[in-house]
């Protein structure tokens, strides 16, 4: 164990060599930060051996990256490639490439890296005998769960379960988690209609299910919201409404789409208008619940619509949806695949809403490094085995990693830290918006940790130029620049980001 600790605590040697080089980024050429140093705002760095600033030595992609991309393109589709990364040299909040460039990463693998690249705590978990066994002997959990599966769940995934939800069904991805939740909703609704879990299927149901007809394949639906994103598998894709490119040529279920509020910013200047817009959307949602030809068994919604443009609504709106679901006896599914695990300054974003009763299911993935859905009602367990089933039903290796992530979050108090850093960063962006009103429009995410975004008429140019000044950043929707930094992103990282954004806007 001592040798593992020594190994896990070392900065990758190749990165150490890169850190010794002088940065070419103007006007913020900062010295390397040493382990004994303190960040400029007085807080101790979580990764003291990180670069003091980004390092840009070539254009991105540079010559070595271009060669690697050309080779990869022969065997793999690279048309969506953002950059060719070298993860052996990436560390903390910084992502490296093959050409000596080291970028401050505020996109974090589309919001899915929680506690930094090559985090020592995660390296220890990854090199443990427990992890080796889970990887080598990957069990088919439904049939052959490993002897300590309950312990892994209870000390990890379930230790951070949303309030009121004390059971979990594990899956493979965010899309998978949502589809499993949809299946649970349909089975629950038909069980209700049938008269309870103890009422068996009729011969007509059994026969009609095999030809995809009612009543065995019932005329039910899942309601989603305009601009929402819930995945790219067939069921989840029918609830995804963010971009046509995801949906073109794919057969889809005829399921209802409710409106999501389009708020006006700044929020405090449009309180009356925004309240009216949210009430309009709630009224239309209720109409669809009661009138849609295939009645919804559930509604699914993101706390912040991420892929669809980082769209927000107020806690009042979400409490209204919860009330509608209860009133009309449908399930309320909260998709926390991207918002979950601390990014909004709460472990789960729906904690901001102040719900009287919890969601019926909460789906998760991304920063959890595993996937599935939480639930609390025993009626959401199928009445017979093999109704929710696949070979693996999740992955103990990923669950072990999530447990290590949870321990790291608790050890460093990262949820609280993210809330504080997010407030600091939002204030800095607000100052930039005052200075460059044409570059930062509709700034949003105040009070939502580092889950921050704004609109830009030159969004794609901003994203491209950001790499040139040492920042990896992402977009969403048609015009939004979205920030998705890791939970170990601190105020001194925010300063670096703000300085570089200002340089881009001046250009």
Secondary structure, DSSP 8 states (H G I E B T S, - for coil): -HHHHHHHHS--HHHHHHHTS----SS-------TT---TTS---SSTTS-SS-B--S-SS-HHHHHHHHHHHTTS--TT----B-TTS-BBTEEEBTTS-EEEESSHHHHT--S-BT-HHHHHHHTSHHHHHHHHT---HHHH--TTHHHHHHHTGGGG--TT--EEEEESSHHHHHHHHHHHHHHHHHHHHHTSTTS---HHHHHHHTTT-TTTS-S-EEEEETT----SSHHHHHH--S-HHHHTT-------EE------SSGGGSHHHHHHHHHHHHHHHHHHHHH-SS-EEEEEEESSBTTTT-B---HHHHHHHHHHHHHTT-EEEEE-TTTTTTTTSSSSGGGGG--SS--SEEEE-GGGSSEEEEE--GGGS-SSTTSS--SSSS-HHHHHHHHHHHHHHHHHTHHHHHHHHHHHHHHHHHHHHHH-TTTSEEEE-TTSTT--EEE-TTHHHHHHHHHHTTEE-EEETTTEEE----TT--HHHHHHHHHHHHHHHH-
